Amino acid sequence: MNNQKLDPLQAHVTPSKVGVLLVNLGTPDAPTAKMVRPYLKQFLSDPRVVEIPRIIWWFILNLIILPIRASASAKKYASVWIDGPDGGSPLFVHSKNQANLLRELLNHDSSSRQIVVELAMRYGNPSLAHVLAKFNDEGVNRLVVLPLYPQYSATTTASTYDEIFRIYKETRNPPEMRTIKHFHDHPLYIEALRAQVEGFWQSNGKPNFAQGEKFIMSFHGVPKRTLDLGDPYHCECLKTGRLLTESLGLTKDEAMISFQSRFGKAEWLKPYTAPLLEKLGKLGTTRVDIFCPGFPADCLETLEEIAMEGKEIFQHAGGKTYYAIPCLNSERQWINALKGIVDENLLGWTGLDTSAEDLALRKMRYQEVEKSLEE
C-alpha cells in the first residue's frame, strides 16, 4: 500500500532552490520536569543511543530513569537557562544564532543565489519533521545536511540520518541531498578551535605548563562497546585533540584528552573527565583550563557538568585555579569555518540560476513533448 504523503502541487519546471540544514541534539522546551520528561524519553528511546533490547530498556527507562532523572535534569537546566524573549536553552540559543549568522554570510552580497538556512533538533523542537516540511513549502529541491557533531558517531550523526530518511520515506518528491558526515579534522574547524583557546588565554593568561598546569580537552563520552563494534568516534576525537594540541604548540604532557557524561555501569571511553579532575586536584595542580572541542555550542554538558561540577570536583580535591573555556558559539571565525565547510558541499549547486526566459522556453518544450505523448 502506498502511504506517501501528497506533496503540494508544484510546477514541473522550477528554478533550483538550495537549503542548508543544521542539526543539533536537542533540548526541552522549558527547564521543568514536565518538559524535560518527554524530551528525555524521545532521546533515550532512540535505539542508536541506547543499544539494549527494547523490552528490557522500556522497563528501565519508564519505571526507573524517567521518574528520577527528569526532576534532577530540570534543576540542572534551570541553572544554565537563558532568560528573556530571545532566551531558552543555551544549546538552542547558540545553535539558532549560528544558523542566523551562517544564513547572512552565505547570502551576503549575492543576488545570484539565495540559500535557505534552518536549524532543527534531532529531539525536541524545532523538530526535523517541521523544518523539512518548511523547506518543502519554500520549494527547496537541493539540501545540504550538516549535523553539528564534528566527530561522527552512530549515536548522533547516524541517528540524524535515520530520522531524515524516515521522514522522506513518506514524501513523494524528496530533495536531492548531500550529507556532511564529519569535520573533525577540517583545517577551518581546527583553526577556529585554536583561535578560541588562544583568545581566551590572551584575556586570562596562559597556564604555566612548566609548573605542571594542564590544558584538558573533554569530549562527550560513549560506551566503549561502540568502539569495539567499529564506531570511529573515539579515533576522530583523538585526531581532533592531536591537531588542536599541535596547532597550539603544546606537548602531550601539557594537553590531555578525556571523556565526560558517563551514564550507567558499563565501561565508557576513557579516561573519564571527572576522575581526571579529581586526580589533578589531589596532586595540587595550581591551574587547569578545560575546553570541549566536540561541542560547537555551549550546552548543559559544558556549562553545568564541566564549568560548574568540574570546578567543584577539582577544587574540592585540592586544585586551585579552574577555567572552563567557552565553546565556539557565535565566534566569527567559527561561522566563517561553517561557511567554508558548507561551500565545499555546495559546489555545482549555486551560481547556476536559470534565467526566466530559459525557464519559459524549457516549460514550452516540456508542454510540447507532453502534448505529443497524449496524441
Residue pairs with C-beta under 8 A, 6 or more apart in sequence:
3 170
4 170
4 171
4 172
5 170
5 171
5 172
6 172
7 136
7 171
7 172
7 173
8 136
8 137
10 139
10 173
11 363
12 366
13 359
13 362
13 363
13 366
14 139
14 141
14 359
15 353
15 354
15 359
16 141
16 142
16 349
16 352
16 353
16 354
17 114
17 116
17 138
17 139
17 140
17 141
17 142
18 113
18 115
18 116
18 140
18 142
18 143
18 144
18 346
18 349
18 350
19 115
19 116
19 117
19 118
19 135
19 138
19 140
19 142
19 143
19 144
19 175
20 102
20 103
20 106
20 115
20 116
20 117
20 118
20 143
20 144
20 146
20 342
21 118
21 119
21 120
21 131
21 132
21 135
21 143
21 144
21 145
21 146
22 95
22 98
22 99
22 102
22 117
22 118
22 119
22 120
22 146
22 148
23 119
23 120
23 121
23 122
23 128
23 145
23 146
23 147
23 148
23 160
24 91
24 95
24 119
24 121
24 122
24 147
24 148
24 297
25 43
25 91
25 121
25 122
25 123
25 156
25 299
26 39
26 42
26 43
26 91
26 121
26 122
26 123
26 124
27 39
27 77
27 88
27 89
27 91
27 92
27 121
27 124
27 299
27 300
28 35
28 36
28 38
28 39
28 40
28 74
28 77
28 89
28 124
29 35
29 39
29 124
29 125
31 74
31 75
31 77
31 78
31 81
31 89
32 74
33 70
33 71
33 74
35 74
36 70
36 71
36 73
36 74
36 77
37 66
37 70
39 123
39 124
40 65
40 66
40 69
40 70
40 73
41 61
41 62
41 66
42 123
42 124
43 49
43 123
44 50
44 61
44 65
45 61
46 123
46 159
47 54
48 154
48 155
48 158
48 159
48 162
49 155
49 159
50 57
50 61
51 223
51 225
51 226
52 60
73 300
76 300
76 304
77 89
77 300
77 304
79 304
79 308
80 90
80 300
80 303
80 304
81 87
81 88
81 89
81 90
82 88
82 89
82 90
82 93
86 93
87 93
89 299
89 300
90 297
90 298
90 299
90 300
90 303
91 297
91 298
91 299
91 300
92 121
94 297
94 298
94 299
94 327
94 329
94 330
95 119
95 148
95 297
96 119
97 329
97 330
98 119
98 148
98 296
98 297
98 329
98 330
98 334
98 335
98 338
99 117
99 118
99 119
100 117
101 330
101 335
102 117
102 335
102 338
102 339
102 342
103 115
103 116
103 117
105 335
105 336
105 339
106 115
106 117
106 339
106 342
106 343
107 113
107 114
107 115
112 350
112 351
112 353
113 350
113 351
113 353
115 346
115 350
116 135
116 138
116 140
118 126
118 131
118 134
118 135
119 126
119 131
120 126
120 127
120 128
120 130
120 131
120 132
121 127
121 128
122 128
122 156
122 159
122 160
122 163
128 160
128 163
128 164
128 167
129 167
132 164
132 167
132 168
135 143
135 175
136 171
136 175
140 175
141 175
141 176
142 175
142 176
142 177
142 349
143 175
143 176
143 177
143 178
144 177
144 178
144 179
144 180
144 342
144 345
144 346
144 349
145 160
145 161
145 164
145 177
145 178
145 179
145 180
146 180
146 338
146 341
146 342
146 345
147 156
147 157
147 160
147 180
148 296
148 297
149 156
149 157
149 182
149 294
150 182
150 183
150 184
150 189
150 236
150 240
150 293
150 294
150 296
151 182
151 184
151 219
151 233
151 236
151 237
151 240
151 294
152 158
152 181
152 182
152 184
152 232
152 233
152 236
153 222
153 226
153 231
153 233
154 226
154 231
154 233
155 222
155 226
155 231
155 233
157 181
157 182
161 179
164 177
168 174
178 345
180 341
180 342
180 345
182 236
183 189
183 341
184 236
184 237
184 239
184 240
185 236
185 239
185 240
185 243
186 337
186 340
186 341
188 336
188 337
188 340
188 341
189 337
189 341
190 240
190 243
190 244
190 247
191 247
191 333
191 337
192 328
192 331
192 333
192 334
192 336
192 337
193 240
193 244
193 247
193 291
193 293
193 328
194 244
194 247
194 248
195 331
195 333
196 291
196 325
196 326
196 327
196 328
196 331
196 333
196 334
197 215
197 244
197 248
197 289
197 291
197 325
198 248
199 331
200 289
200 323
200 325
200 326
201 207
201 289
204 323
207 213
207 214
207 215
207 254
207 287
207 288
207 289
208 286
208 287
209 215
209 250
209 251
209 253
209 254
211 286
212 283
212 285
212 286
213 285
213 286
213 287
213 288
213 289
214 254
214 255
214 256
214 280
214 285
214 287
214 288
214 289
215 248
215 250
215 254
215 255
215 256
215 288
215 289
215 290
215 291
216 255
216 256
216 257
216 258
216 273
216 276
216 277
216 288
216 289
216 290
216 291
217 240
217 241
217 244
217 245
217 255
217 256
217 257
217 258
217 290
217 291
217 292
217 293
218 257
218 258
218 259
218 260
218 273
218 290
218 291
218 292
218 306
219 237
219 240
219 241
219 257
219 258
219 259
219 260
219 269
219 292
219 293
219 294
220 259
220 260
220 261
220 292
220 294
220 295
220 301
221 259
221 260
221 261
221 262
221 268
221 269
221 272
221 273
222 231
222 233
222 234
222 259
222 268
222 269
223 266
223 267
223 268
223 269
224 266
224 267
224 268
224 269
224 270
225 266
225 267
226 233
226 234
227 233
227 234
227 269
233 269
234 269
237 257
237 259
237 269
237 294
238 257
240 293
240 294
241 255
241 257
241 293
244 255
244 293
245 251
245 252
245 254
245 255
248 255
256 271
256 276
257 271
258 271
258 272
258 273
258 276
259 268
259 269
259 270
259 271
259 272
259 273
260 272
260 273
260 274
260 292
260 301
260 305
260 306
261 301
261 305
262 268
262 272
262 274
273 290
273 306
273 310
274 309
274 310
274 313
277 288
277 290
277 310
277 313
277 314
277 317
277 319
278 313
278 314
278 317
279 317
280 288
280 314
280 317
280 319
281 313
281 314
281 315
281 316
281 317
281 318
281 319
282 317
282 318
283 318
284 318
284 319
284 320
285 314
285 319
285 320
286 319
286 320
286 321
287 320
287 321
287 322
287 323
288 314
288 319
288 321
288 322
288 323
289 323
289 325
290 306
290 310
290 322
290 323
290 324
290 325
291 324
291 325
292 301
292 302
292 306
292 327
295 301
295 302
295 327
296 327
296 328
296 329
296 334
297 327
297 328
297 329
298 326
298 327
298 329
299 327
302 324
302 327
303 324
306 324
307 324
310 322
310 324
311 322
311 324
314 322
315 322
328 334
354 362
